[in-house]
Amino acid sequence: MAQLLEGIDPLSDVLSLLRPRSSVSAFLDAGGDWSIQFPREEGIRFQAVITGYCWLVVDGVPDPVRLNPGDCFLLPSGRPFRLASDLALAPADAYAVLSAKRDGVATCNGGGDFLGVGCLFTLAGRHADFLLGALPPIVQVREESEQLALRWSLGRMLEEQRTPRPGGFLVAQHLAHMMLIQALRMCLADRPKGAVSWLFALADTQMSAAITAMHEDPAHRWTLRALGERAGMSRTSFTLKFKQTVGASPMEYLTRWRMLVAGDRLTHSADPVSAIALSLGYESESAFGTAFKRVMGCSPRRYSRGGQRLFKHTVASKALSPVSLSLSQVQ
């Protein structure tokens, strides 16, 4: 079971809480003129071009994007999208193409002109919007240094797919997580001007210092003055800048983070509500319950019961349902 670790950075904190799990959908080897439509999916889709080129068309995004060798992108929204060498072609269904793969590689039109790979990261946390809502519809990785790191991971993943060895599934999982983090780092480095979210705020050294302090010790009785001191700013300047860059006040952000941590423990531990409340800085279970319901929409005990049912249902569904053979899980 993943656990939140003291002293780790906020992005690692959030990813630990959301427990992303990756599935390699397939390496796609395409030739000639081709077009493939991918359906709506829950989670974060990662795609990379190894050789050749293609066009990316995302539902709701007006302009197609040309992808060249080494280009990578994230689709945090779960929107349907299309990859194609020729946008005028009627697209084939991705399920049909990828379900026919052999040795980890799906072939389209005989292959030979294009090679790419895709991963779907499903998020176990019940508040995935904390991360997904902070990201734009498309996150592209264009920096050469970041692409080099991703290419190494892609090469290793391709080798694991083509030459199965003991432990290969776990190796592929770790490689996929590395690629996700590299892409999110690039998102920070190449953030859109004026972007507002806690994630983009991490690229600002002053805001990052304050957010890190809240994550390191959420139970602390933080004041605006103390957080401002961590950021090296006056209370007034800090409060204003935090709201402008994060989109919420410091105390609103702190409360939501505390409740997300609480929700994770209610779902994945046997700790009583009173102990969770105390560990997050609340002197009474009543005060904690009021704050929890305001942020999470229900009482801690109801959330805990629902979380356990959801967890058991998800495990059972993946183990027994034929629907579990999804686009992202065809092996």
C-alpha positions as CSV (number, residue, x, y, z in Angstrom):
1,M,0.0,0.0,0.0
2,A,1.3,3.4,-0.9
3,Q,1.8,5.8,2.0
4,L,2.4,9.5,2.2
5,L,5.9,10.1,3.3
6,E,7.1,12.9,5.6
7,G,9.5,15.3,3.9
8,I,8.8,14.4,0.3
9,D,7.9,17.2,-2.2
10,P,4.3,18.2,-2.9
11,L,4.2,16.5,-6.4
12,S,5.4,13.2,-5.0
13,D,2.9,13.7,-2.1
14,V,0.0,14.1,-4.6
15,L,1.1,11.2,-6.8
16,S,1.5,8.9,-3.7
17,L,-2.0,9.8,-2.6
18,L,-3.6,9.2,-6.0
19,R,-1.7,6.0,-6.5
20,P,-1.3,6.1,-10.3
21,R,-1.2,2.7,-12.0
22,S,0.0,2.4,-15.6
23,S,-0.9,-0.1,-18.3
24,V,1.0,-0.3,-21.5
25,S,-1.6,-0.3,-24.3
26,A,0.8,-1.3,-27.0
27,F,3.5,-0.2,-29.3
28,L,2.0,0.9,-32.5
29,D,3.8,0.1,-35.8
30,A,2.0,1.8,-38.7
31,G,2.7,2.0,-42.4
32,G,1.4,4.0,-45.4
33,D,-1.6,6.2,-44.7
34,W,-3.4,5.5,-41.5
35,S,-5.8,6.9,-38.9
36,I,-6.8,5.5,-35.5
37,Q,-9.5,6.8,-33.1
38,F,-9.1,6.4,-29.3
39,P,-12.1,6.5,-27.0
40,R,-12.7,8.5,-23.9
41,E,-10.7,7.2,-20.9
42,E,-10.6,7.9,-17.2
43,G,-7.1,8.9,-16.2
44,I,-4.0,10.4,-17.8
45,R,-3.0,9.2,-21.3
46,F,0.7,9.3,-22.2
47,Q,1.8,8.9,-25.8
48,A,5.2,9.1,-27.4
49,V,6.5,9.0,-31.0
50,I,9.7,6.9,-31.4
51,T,10.1,7.0,-35.2
52,G,8.1,8.6,-38.0
53,Y,5.4,11.3,-37.5
54,C,1.7,11.7,-37.0
55,W,-1.0,14.2,-36.3
56,L,-2.8,14.4,-33.0
57,V,-6.4,15.6,-32.9
58,V,-8.0,16.0,-29.4
59,D,-11.8,16.3,-28.9
60,G,-12.5,20.0,-28.0
61,V,-9.1,21.3,-29.0
62,P,-9.4,23.3,-32.3
63,D,-6.0,22.8,-33.9
64,P,-4.3,19.4,-34.8
65,V,-0.8,19.0,-33.5
66,R,2.0,17.5,-35.5
67,L,4.2,15.0,-33.6
68,N,7.7,14.2,-34.7
69,P,10.3,11.6,-33.5
70,G,10.9,12.1,-29.8
71,D,7.7,14.1,-29.2
72,C,5.7,13.1,-26.1
73,F,2.4,14.3,-24.7
74,L,0.0,13.8,-21.9
75,L,-3.8,14.0,-22.1
76,P,-5.0,14.6,-18.6
77,S,-8.6,15.2,-19.6
78,G,-9.5,11.7,-20.7
79,R,-11.0,13.2,-23.9
80,P,-11.3,11.1,-27.1
81,F,-8.4,11.7,-29.5
82,R,-7.1,10.6,-32.9
83,L,-3.6,9.8,-34.2
84,A,-3.2,9.8,-38.0
85,S,-0.7,10.2,-40.8
86,D,-3.6,11.6,-43.0
87,L,-6.4,13.5,-41.3
88,A,-8.7,13.0,-44.3
89,L,-8.9,9.3,-43.7
90,A,-11.8,7.7,-41.8
91,P,-10.3,6.4,-38.5
92,A,-10.1,2.8,-37.5
93,D,-11.2,1.8,-34.0
94,A,-8.3,1.6,-31.6
95,Y,-9.7,-1.4,-29.8
96,A,-9.6,-3.4,-33.0
97,V,-6.1,-2.4,-33.9
98,L,-4.5,-2.8,-30.5
99,S,-6.2,-6.1,-29.6
100,A,-4.5,-7.8,-32.5
101,K,-1.0,-7.0,-31.2
102,R,1.8,-9.6,-31.1
103,D,4.8,-9.5,-28.9
104,G,3.6,-6.2,-27.5
105,V,3.4,-4.5,-30.9
106,A,0.2,-3.7,-32.8
107,T,0.7,-3.4,-36.6
108,C,-1.4,-1.2,-38.9
109,N,-1.0,-1.3,-42.7
110,G,2.0,-3.6,-42.5
111,G,4.0,-1.1,-40.4
112,G,7.4,0.3,-41.1
113,D,6.8,4.1,-41.2
114,F,5.7,5.0,-37.7
115,L,6.4,3.6,-34.2
116,G,4.8,4.9,-31.1
117,V,3.8,3.8,-27.6
118,G,0.9,4.7,-25.2
119,C,0.3,4.3,-21.5
120,L,-2.9,5.0,-19.5
121,F,-2.4,6.1,-15.9
122,T,-5.5,5.3,-13.8
123,L,-5.7,7.2,-10.5
124,A,-7.0,5.3,-7.5
125,G,-7.7,8.4,-5.4
126,R,-11.3,9.5,-5.3
127,H,-10.3,13.1,-5.9
128,A,-8.2,12.8,-9.0
129,D,-9.4,16.3,-10.1
130,F,-6.8,17.7,-7.6
131,L,-4.1,16.7,-10.2
132,L,-6.1,16.5,-13.4
133,G,-7.8,19.9,-12.8
134,A,-4.4,21.5,-12.6
135,L,-3.3,20.5,-16.1
136,P,-4.2,21.8,-19.5
137,P,-5.9,19.6,-22.1
138,I,-2.6,18.7,-23.8
139,V,0.8,18.7,-22.1
140,Q,3.6,18.4,-24.7
141,V,7.2,17.5,-24.0
142,R,9.5,19.4,-26.4
143,E,12.7,20.1,-24.4
144,E,15.5,18.0,-25.9
145,S,17.1,17.1,-22.5
146,E,13.7,15.8,-21.2
147,Q,13.1,13.9,-24.5
148,L,16.5,12.1,-24.1
149,A,15.5,10.8,-20.7
150,L,12.1,9.7,-22.0
151,R,13.7,8.0,-25.0
152,W,15.9,5.9,-22.7
153,S,12.8,4.8,-20.8
154,L,10.9,4.0,-24.0
155,G,13.8,2.0,-25.3
156,R,13.9,-0.1,-22.1
157,M,10.1,-0.5,-22.2
158,L,10.2,-1.7,-25.8
159,E,12.9,-4.2,-24.9
160,E,10.8,-5.5,-22.0
161,Q,7.8,-5.9,-24.2
162,R,9.6,-7.7,-27.0
163,T,11.7,-9.9,-24.8
164,P,9.6,-11.0,-21.8
165,R,11.7,-11.8,-18.7
166,P,10.9,-12.4,-15.0
167,G,9.9,-9.1,-13.4
168,G,9.2,-7.4,-16.7
169,F,5.7,-6.2,-15.7
170,L,7.1,-4.4,-12.7
171,V,10.0,-2.9,-14.7
172,A,7.5,-1.6,-17.3
173,Q,5.4,-0.1,-14.4
174,H,8.4,1.8,-13.0
175,L,9.5,3.0,-16.4
176,A,6.0,4.3,-17.1
177,H,5.9,6.2,-13.8
178,M,9.3,7.8,-14.6
179,M,7.9,9.0,-17.9
180,L,4.8,10.4,-16.2
181,I,6.9,12.4,-13.7
182,Q,9.3,13.6,-16.5
183,A,6.3,14.9,-18.4
184,L,4.8,16.7,-15.4
185,R,8.2,18.3,-14.7
186,M,8.3,19.5,-18.2
187,C,4.8,20.9,-17.7
188,L,6.1,23.0,-14.9
189,A,9.1,24.2,-16.8
190,D,7.0,25.1,-19.8
191,R,4.0,26.4,-18.0
192,P,1.6,28.6,-19.9
193,K,1.8,32.3,-19.0
194,G,-0.7,33.2,-16.4
195,A,-1.5,29.6,-15.6
196,V,-3.2,29.2,-12.2
197,S,-3.0,26.0,-10.1
198,W,-1.1,24.5,-7.2
199,L,1.0,22.5,-9.7
200,F,2.2,25.5,-11.7
201,A,2.8,27.4,-8.5
202,L,5.5,24.8,-7.6
203,A,7.6,26.4,-10.4
204,D,7.7,29.6,-8.3
205,T,10.3,29.3,-5.5
206,Q,8.4,31.4,-3.0
207,M,5.0,29.7,-3.5
208,S,6.8,26.3,-3.6
209,A,8.4,26.9,-0.3
210,A,5.0,27.6,1.3
211,I,3.2,24.7,-0.3
212,T,6.1,22.4,0.7
213,A,5.8,23.5,4.3
214,M,2.1,22.7,4.4
215,H,2.7,19.3,2.9
216,E,5.6,18.5,5.3
217,D,3.5,19.3,8.4
218,P,-0.2,19.6,7.6
219,A,-1.0,19.4,11.4
220,H,0.9,22.5,12.2
221,R,-1.1,25.6,13.2
222,W,0.0,27.5,10.2
223,T,-0.7,31.3,10.0
224,L,-0.5,33.5,7.0
225,R,2.5,35.2,8.7
226,A,4.4,32.0,9.2
227,L,3.7,30.8,5.7
228,G,4.8,34.2,4.4
229,E,8.0,33.9,6.3
230,R,8.6,30.5,4.6
231,A,8.1,32.3,1.3
232,G,10.3,35.2,2.3
233,M,7.4,37.7,1.9
234,S,5.2,39.9,4.0
235,R,1.9,38.4,5.0
236,T,-0.1,40.7,2.7
237,S,2.1,40.2,-0.4
238,F,2.2,36.4,0.2
239,T,-1.6,36.1,0.6
240,L,-2.2,38.0,-2.6
241,K,0.4,36.2,-4.7
242,F,-0.7,32.8,-3.4
243,K,-4.3,33.5,-4.5
244,Q,-3.2,34.7,-7.9
245,T,-0.9,31.7,-8.6
246,V,-2.7,28.8,-6.9
247,G,-6.3,30.0,-7.4
248,A,-7.2,29.6,-3.7
249,S,-6.2,31.2,-0.4
250,P,-3.4,29.6,1.6
251,M,-5.9,28.5,4.3
252,E,-8.3,27.1,1.7
253,Y,-5.4,25.1,0.1
254,L,-4.2,23.9,3.5
255,T,-7.7,22.7,4.5
256,R,-8.2,20.9,1.2
257,W,-4.9,19.1,1.5
258,R,-5.6,18.0,5.0
259,M,-9.0,16.6,3.9
260,L,-7.4,14.8,1.0
261,V,-4.9,13.2,3.4
262,A,-7.7,12.4,5.8
263,G,-9.8,10.8,3.0
264,D,-6.9,8.6,2.0
265,R,-6.4,7.4,5.5
266,L,-10.2,6.8,6.0
267,T,-10.2,4.6,2.9
268,H,-6.9,2.8,3.3
269,S,-6.3,2.5,7.0
270,A,-8.1,1.3,10.1
271,D,-7.3,4.5,12.0
272,P,-10.3,5.9,13.9
273,V,-11.7,9.3,13.0
274,S,-10.5,10.8,16.3
275,A,-6.9,9.8,15.6
276,I,-7.0,11.1,12.0
277,A,-8.4,14.4,13.2
278,L,-5.7,14.8,15.9
279,S,-2.9,13.9,13.5
280,L,-4.1,16.7,11.1
281,G,-4.2,19.4,13.8
282,Y,-7.8,19.3,14.9
283,E,-8.4,19.3,18.6
284,S,-11.9,17.9,18.3
285,E,-13.5,15.3,16.1
286,S,-16.5,17.6,15.7
287,A,-14.4,20.5,14.2
288,F,-12.6,18.0,11.9
289,G,-16.0,16.5,10.8
290,T,-17.3,19.9,10.0
291,A,-14.3,20.8,7.9
292,F,-14.3,17.4,6.2
293,K,-18.0,17.6,5.2
294,R,-17.5,21.1,3.8
295,V,-14.6,20.1,1.6
296,M,-15.5,16.4,0.7
297,G,-19.2,16.6,0.6
298,C,-20.0,14.0,3.3
299,S,-19.1,13.0,6.8
300,P,-15.8,11.2,7.5
301,R,-17.6,7.9,8.5
302,R,-19.8,8.0,5.4
303,Y,-16.8,8.7,3.2
304,S,-14.9,5.8,4.8
305,R,-17.8,3.3,4.2
306,G,-18.2,4.5,0.6
307,G,-14.4,4.3,0.0
308,Q,-14.2,0.7,1.2
309,R,-17.1,-0.3,-1.0
310,L,-15.6,1.4,-4.0
311,F,-12.2,-0.2,-3.3
312,K,-13.7,-3.7,-3.0
313,H,-15.9,-3.2,-6.1
314,T,-12.9,-2.0,-8.2
315,V,-10.8,-5.0,-7.2
316,A,-13.6,-7.4,-7.9
317,S,-14.4,-5.8,-11.3
318,K,-10.8,-5.9,-12.4
319,A,-10.5,-9.6,-11.4
320,L,-13.8,-10.9,-12.8
321,S,-15.3,-8.6,-15.4
322,P,-14.6,-9.2,-19.1
323,V,-14.9,-5.4,-19.5
324,S,-11.5,-5.2,-17.7
325,L,-9.9,-6.1,-21.1
326,S,-9.8,-2.4,-22.0
327,L,-7.7,-0.5,-24.5
328,S,-5.1,0.2,-21.8
329,Q,-4.9,-3.4,-20.5
330,V,-4.6,-5.5,-23.7
331,Q,-1.4,-7.3,-23.1
